[in-house]
């Protein structure tokens, strides 16, 4: 396999992993909202939601970079 093809597959894999991790983090936020709000307060929840959004955006950018 050529180096370009291998790096493209790695780019797609990392992008999909970041998207999956971001979605999993959102699912965890939704299911554990009541418990986490008490412990982390709303500022901590906002930080975690921001991290999840950033991970999903980076994953999408990596996959779009592969497509173009």
Secondary structure, DSSP 8 states (H G I E B T S, - for coil): --HHHHHHHHHHHHHHHHHHHHHHHHHHHHHTHHHHHHHHHHHHHHHHHHHHHHHHHHHHHHHHHHH-
